[in-house]
C-alpha cells in the first residue's frame, strides 16, 4: 500500500493546485464502554472509570462538486470540475504522557478503497491513509462531508484526573507527500465517456485537535465523598444504583462480552473497596 501511495503521490506532484481548493478535518470523540465500540447512553463529555473514547475524523472540502477549477497541465486542458475528495495520509497523535493508552476498533467509511494504517503506539496511530483514485471506467465518490472518514477507540491506561489531547497531522515520515488531494475531472474517454480524473493538492488544509477530560479519582469512592472515611456503606449503595441504571461506571471488571454488567462487577467492586484509596 505504501508503494502504491508513493506512486500516486508522485503522479500528482507535477500538478499545481488552484488557490480555491481547501480540505478541512475535524476531530471529535464519543464516549463508549471500555473494551467495546458501544456508545454510553448518557454521555457527559468526560471519561469516567469504565469508559473509553472513540476518536472520529471528519473531512470536508471546497469548492463544491462540479465547480470548475484551473490547474497547471499536463494533462490538458488546464481546467477541471471538482469531482470529490482525493486522498490523504495522516497520523493521530496524543500528547504524552497524558495520552497513554491502547487502541482498538479502527474502521473507515465504506466506499474509500485506500484505507489502512501502518502501526500504533500507546499514544498514536501512525501513517493512516484514506481516499480514492478511481481507475478507468470508475466514477469518483463525491460524498462531502465524509462523516466520519476514520475512527478508532482509545482506552486510557488509567483514570487519574487529567486531560488527554489528540491531534490529526501529516507530521510523519510515513506520509510521503502527505498534503490532502482533491479529485478534478478534466475530460472523458472518447467513445465510452468514462471520466478522466487527476488528484490536485489543496493549497489550504486545516487540521484539528480534541481534548478528552478524564475524571479519575478513587474508583470505589462511588459517591465522591471527601470526608473521612471516604469509603463507607454509601459507596456500596451508590454502586448498586449505578449498576441498576446500567451506568458504564458499574462495569468494574471492564468486560467486553454481553452482558457487560454482571455479578463479576460486584466482586470486582468489593475487591477494590478492600484495597482502599491511596
Backbone torsions as a table, in degrees:
resi	resn	phi	psi	omega
1	UNK	NA	-41.0	-179.9
2	UNK	-62.8	-41.3	179.6
3	UNK	-64.4	-41.8	178.8
4	UNK	-63.0	-42.1	179.6
5	UNK	-61.6	-41.9	-179.6
6	UNK	-61.1	-40.9	179.1
7	UNK	-64.2	-43.1	-178.8
8	UNK	-65.8	-43.5	179.3
9	UNK	-63.5	-40.9	-179.8
10	UNK	-62.6	-40.8	179.9
11	UNK	-63.3	-32.0	-178.0
12	UNK	-84.7	-11.8	-171.8
13	UNK	-65.5	-24.8	-177.3
14	UNK	-84.6	-1.0	-176.4
15	UNK	-98.0	123.7	178.0
16	UNK	-82.8	130.9	-177.2
17	UNK	-79.2	150.4	177.3
18	UNK	-82.0	152.6	-175.4
19	UNK	-66.2	-20.1	-174.6
20	UNK	-85.4	-12.8	-174.3
21	UNK	-77.5	126.2	-179.5
22	UNK	-140.1	140.1	174.0
23	UNK	-124.0	134.9	-179.5
24	UNK	-125.3	136.0	179.5
25	UNK	-115.1	141.1	179.7
26	UNK	-130.2	123.2	-178.2
27	UNK	-107.7	131.5	179.0
28	UNK	-140.6	174.4	175.2
29	UNK	-134.7	151.6	177.8
30	UNK	-122.3	132.0	178.1
31	UNK	-73.4	128.5	177.9
32	UNK	-129.3	163.7	173.3
33	UNK	-66.9	133.5	179.0
34	UNK	-56.4	135.8	179.9
35	UNK	82.6	3.3	-179.4
36	UNK	-135.3	179.3	173.3
37	UNK	-114.6	21.6	-174.3
38	UNK	-97.2	120.2	179.5
39	UNK	-62.0	145.6	175.0
40	UNK	-72.4	148.2	-174.1
41	UNK	-70.2	-30.7	-177.4
42	UNK	-128.9	73.8	-177.8
43	UNK	-68.0	146.2	178.9
44	UNK	-125.1	9.7	177.9
45	UNK	81.0	7.0	-179.4
46	UNK	-133.6	134.0	177.3
47	UNK	-76.8	122.4	174.2
48	UNK	-98.6	168.1	173.1
49	UNK	-56.6	133.9	-178.2
50	UNK	91.5	3.6	179.0
51	UNK	-117.7	161.0	174.8
52	UNK	-136.3	173.0	-178.9
53	UNK	-116.5	124.7	172.3
54	UNK	-92.8	108.5	177.9
55	UNK	-78.1	134.4	-178.5
56	UNK	-130.9	132.4	179.9
57	UNK	-113.6	121.9	177.0
58	UNK	-106.1	141.4	178.1
59	UNK	-124.0	139.0	174.2
60	UNK	-137.6	160.2	-177.9
61	UNK	-141.7	160.3	174.9
62	UNK	-147.4	154.0	4.1
63	UNK	-74.0	175.0	-175.5
64	UNK	-64.6	161.4	175.7
65	UNK	-56.0	135.8	179.9
66	UNK	99.3	-16.8	179.8
67	UNK	-68.2	132.9	177.5
68	UNK	-78.0	127.8	-176.4
69	UNK	-130.7	132.8	177.3
70	UNK	-78.2	151.5	173.0
71	UNK	-146.3	167.7	-178.3
72	UNK	-92.5	118.5	177.5
73	UNK	-65.3	167.1	3.3
74	UNK	-80.7	163.6	-2.9
75	UNK	-80.9	161.3	175.4
76	UNK	-70.6	159.8	18.3
77	UNK	-100.3	1.8	-179.3
78	UNK	94.4	7.8	175.4
79	UNK	-148.5	142.2	179.8
80	UNK	-150.9	166.9	-179.4
81	UNK	-97.9	133.9	175.6
82	UNK	-56.8	126.6	-175.8
83	UNK	-114.3	-19.3	-179.2
84	UNK	157.8	175.8	175.1
85	UNK	-68.0	139.8	-180.0
86	UNK	-88.8	-87.9	-179.7
87	UNK	-165.7	166.5	179.0
88	UNK	-157.1	151.7	172.6
89	UNK	-118.3	128.2	-174.9
90	UNK	-147.2	172.1	173.1
91	UNK	-129.4	151.5	171.3
92	UNK	-112.4	113.9	-171.2
93	UNK	-122.4	135.5	178.2
94	UNK	-100.3	154.4	179.3
95	UNK	-85.7	109.0	-179.4
96	UNK	-72.4	152.1	1.9
97	UNK	-91.4	-2.6	-174.6
98	UNK	-66.0	-19.4	-176.3
99	UNK	-98.4	15.4	177.7
100	UNK	-64.2	134.7	-179.9
101	UNK	177.7	-154.7	179.7
102	UNK	-139.3	158.7	-174.9
103	UNK	-116.3	149.0	176.4
104	UNK	-160.4	169.1	173.0
105	UNK	56.3	39.4	175.6
106	UNK	-70.3	136.1	179.5
107	UNK	-152.3	165.4	-178.0
108	UNK	-129.5	157.5	176.2
109	UNK	-63.8	138.9	177.7
110	UNK	-65.8	152.2	176.8
111	UNK	92.0	11.5	179.4
112	UNK	-124.7	101.2	-171.3
113	UNK	-65.8	-28.2	173.1
114	UNK	-86.1	105.7	-177.4
115	UNK	-154.5	100.8	-178.6
116	UNK	-163.2	165.7	171.5
117	UNK	-137.4	157.2	-173.1
118	UNK	-88.2	-54.8	179.2
119	UNK	-160.5	168.4	-179.0
120	UNK	-122.0	151.0	170.9
121	UNK	-125.2	172.2	177.8
122	UNK	-61.5	-15.7	-178.6
123	UNK	-123.1	2.3	-174.7
124	UNK	-157.4	161.5	166.0
125	UNK	-120.8	122.0	-170.6
126	UNK	-107.6	148.7	172.1
127	UNK	62.7	44.3	177.6
128	UNK	-80.5	128.1	175.1
129	UNK	-117.6	134.5	176.8
130	UNK	-149.7	139.6	179.1
131	UNK	154.5	-157.0	-175.5
132	UNK	-150.0	155.0	170.6
133	UNK	-149.5	85.4	-172.5
134	UNK	-56.7	134.8	175.3
135	UNK	-83.1	173.0	-178.2
136	UNK	-56.6	129.7	179.1
137	UNK	92.6	-11.5	179.1
138	UNK	-93.7	154.4	179.0
139	UNK	-108.1	137.6	-177.6
140	UNK	-65.6	144.5	171.8
141	UNK	-76.5	118.0	-173.7
142	UNK	-100.2	11.2	-177.7
143	UNK	-54.6	132.5	179.5
144	UNK	-159.0	116.9	-0.8
145	UNK	-77.9	166.1	174.5
146	UNK	-101.8	106.5	-167.6
147	UNK	-130.1	105.2	-12.4
148	UNK	-92.2	156.0	176.6
149	UNK	-83.0	-24.5	-178.5
150	UNK	-149.8	148.2	173.1
151	UNK	-156.8	156.0	178.2
152	UNK	-159.8	150.1	-179.0
153	UNK	-95.1	128.2	175.3
154	UNK	-110.5	125.0	177.4
155	UNK	-109.0	122.3	-177.7
156	UNK	-64.4	148.6	179.6
157	UNK	-67.6	-25.8	178.2
158	UNK	-158.3	173.5	-175.7
159	UNK	-116.6	28.2	172.6
160	UNK	-63.8	143.1	-176.2
161	UNK	-58.9	127.8	179.3
162	UNK	-176.0	175.4	174.1
163	UNK	-123.0	121.4	177.1
164	UNK	-92.5	130.9	-178.4
165	UNK	-115.8	128.5	177.3
166	UNK	-123.4	147.0	179.3
167	UNK	-137.6	143.8	171.8
168	UNK	-90.2	137.0	-173.3
169	UNK	-158.7	159.5	172.8
170	UNK	-101.1	8.6	-179.7
171	UNK	-74.4	84.1	-179.6
172	UNK	-158.7	134.0	177.8
173	UNK	-68.1	-11.3	-179.9
174	UNK	-84.7	-11.8	-175.8
175	UNK	-104.9	90.5	-178.7
176	UNK	-76.6	122.1	-179.2
177	UNK	59.9	49.0	-166.1
178	UNK	-75.5	3.5	178.3
179	UNK	-60.6	144.3	-179.2
180	UNK	-66.4	144.7	178.7
181	UNK	-115.1	148.3	172.3
182	UNK	-119.2	139.1	-179.4
183	UNK	-84.6	132.9	170.8
184	UNK	-113.1	139.1	170.5
185	UNK	-94.9	116.9	-174.9
186	UNK	-107.4	2.8	179.3
187	UNK	169.5	-169.5	178.7
188	UNK	-147.0	157.4	-176.7
189	UNK	-74.3	128.1	178.2
190	UNK	-59.0	139.3	177.6
191	UNK	90.1	-53.6	-177.7
192	UNK	-92.5	-28.1	-176.0
193	UNK	77.1	8.1	178.9
194	UNK	-62.3	134.4	-176.4
195	UNK	-71.3	147.3	170.5
196	UNK	-101.6	130.4	-179.6
197	UNK	-120.5	153.2	173.1
198	UNK	-140.0	134.1	177.5
199	UNK	-84.2	123.5	-176.3
200	UNK	-114.6	127.4	179.5
201	UNK	-61.9	137.0	173.8
202	UNK	-77.1	134.9	178.4
203	UNK	-71.4	-36.7	-178.3
204	UNK	-118.8	120.8	172.7
205	UNK	-136.9	126.2	-170.8
206	UNK	-107.2	122.0	177.6
207	UNK	-94.4	172.5	-179.9
208	UNK	-145.1	168.6	177.1
209	UNK	-132.2	167.3	179.2
210	UNK	-141.6	142.3	177.2
211	UNK	-106.6	132.1	-178.7
212	UNK	-117.0	103.2	177.7
213	UNK	-72.8	137.3	177.6
214	UNK	-119.4	124.6	-172.8
215	UNK	-70.4	-44.8	178.3
216	UNK	68.8	-144.6	-177.9
217	UNK	89.5	-175.2	-179.9
218	UNK	-90.0	118.5	-171.6
219	UNK	-55.0	-49.7	-176.2
220	UNK	-69.7	-10.7	175.9
221	UNK	-80.7	68.1	-170.9
222	UNK	-60.2	-38.2	-177.2
223	UNK	-89.4	5.5	176.6
224	UNK	56.4	34.2	177.8
225	UNK	-69.7	152.6	-177.8
226	UNK	-122.0	-0.9	-179.7
227	UNK	-101.6	130.0	-178.7
228	UNK	-64.7	141.4	-5.4
229	UNK	-80.1	130.5	-176.4
230	UNK	-70.5	-23.7	175.1
231	UNK	-101.3	121.3	-178.9
232	UNK	-155.8	-172.9	-175.2
233	UNK	-61.2	-26.0	179.3
234	UNK	-61.2	-30.5	179.2
235	UNK	-68.9	-35.9	175.9
236	UNK	-66.4	-42.2	177.3
237	UNK	-62.4	-42.2	178.1
238	UNK	-60.6	-43.3	-179.6
239	UNK	-64.8	-42.8	179.2
240	UNK	-61.0	-41.9	177.8
241	UNK	-64.8	-39.1	177.8
242	UNK	-64.5	-41.0	177.9
243	UNK	-62.6	-45.0	-179.2
244	UNK	-63.9	-32.3	-179.9
245	UNK	-85.2	1.5	-179.0
246	UNK	60.2	34.7	178.7
247	UNK	-71.2	141.5	176.9
248	UNK	-60.9	-23.2	176.9
249	UNK	-57.4	-35.3	-175.0
250	UNK	-73.4	-8.9	177.6
251	UNK	-81.0	66.3	-172.1
252	UNK	-60.6	-38.3	-176.4
253	UNK	-86.8	1.1	177.6
254	UNK	63.9	28.5	-178.0
255	UNK	-65.3	150.5	-178.5
256	UNK	-115.7	-7.2	179.9
257	UNK	-96.5	143.1	179.2
258	UNK	-72.4	137.6	-2.4
259	UNK	-79.2	136.5	-178.4
260	UNK	-63.6	-34.9	179.2
261	UNK	-102.4	126.7	-176.6
262	UNK	-151.9	-177.4	178.7
263	UNK	-59.4	-26.4	179.6
264	UNK	-61.9	-29.2	179.0
265	UNK	-70.2	-34.4	175.9
266	UNK	-65.1	-41.8	177.3
267	UNK	-62.8	-43.7	179.0
268	UNK	-60.2	-47.4	-179.0
269	UNK	-61.5	-43.0	179.7
270	UNK	-61.2	-41.5	179.4
271	UNK	-65.3	-42.1	-178.6
272	UNK	-71.4	-32.8	174.3
273	UNK	-62.9	-40.6	-179.9
274	UNK	-64.4	-34.9	178.9
275	UNK	-68.3	-34.7	178.3
276	UNK	86.6	-172.5	-179.1
277	UNK	-109.6	146.7	179.9
278	UNK	-64.1	NA	NA
